[in-house]
Amino acid sequence: MHPTWAVDTLDPEKLLQCPYDKNHQIRACRFPYHLIKCRKNHPDVANKLATCPFNARHQVPRAEISHHISSCDDKSCIEQDVVNQTRNLGQKTLAESTWQCPPCDEDWDKDLWEQTSTPFVWGTANYCGNNSPASNIVMEHKSNLASGMRVPKSLPYVLPWKNNGNAQ
């Protein structure tokens, strides 16, 4: 005999009784979520119940879990799935992959040593590498300021908290 909450859960609107609190009537579609929440709220009852290995919605007293496992309706579904998978594996021969990694001509360590040892310094002339088609072009830092203009080195005014108490 199955508890009322373990019977047909195909109808999402069917009310199922909570195994942790007999006053809770939960719709079947919400039942798994309720079980998790109610298990946390009732640890004393949770310690007395065992979870069915075939369907986590089935919470039965620990003393009855062996009987439940032997008669659980969901066990037959899982056993049938195992039988079908075993048959399918026997019929299919898995083809080995023939993919091979393409050859790699890159050598990052060699490329690192072949680079010029000139460090990059902002604002100085920088020459392209010798192997470049543009090896004679000088790359310089360009400024958008008109000639004779420069960026100020300080703010145009003294900040009030920076004047060290001197009145101006």
Secondary structure, 3 states (H helix, E strand, C coil): CCCCCCCCCCCCCCEEECCCCCCCEEECCCHHHHHHHHHHHCHHHHCCEEECCCCCCCEEEHHHHHHHHHHCHHHHHHHHHHHHHHHHHHHCCCCCCCCCCCCCCCCHHHHHHHCCCCCCCCCCCEECCCCCCCCCCEECCCCCCCCCCCCCCCCCCCCHHHCCCCCC
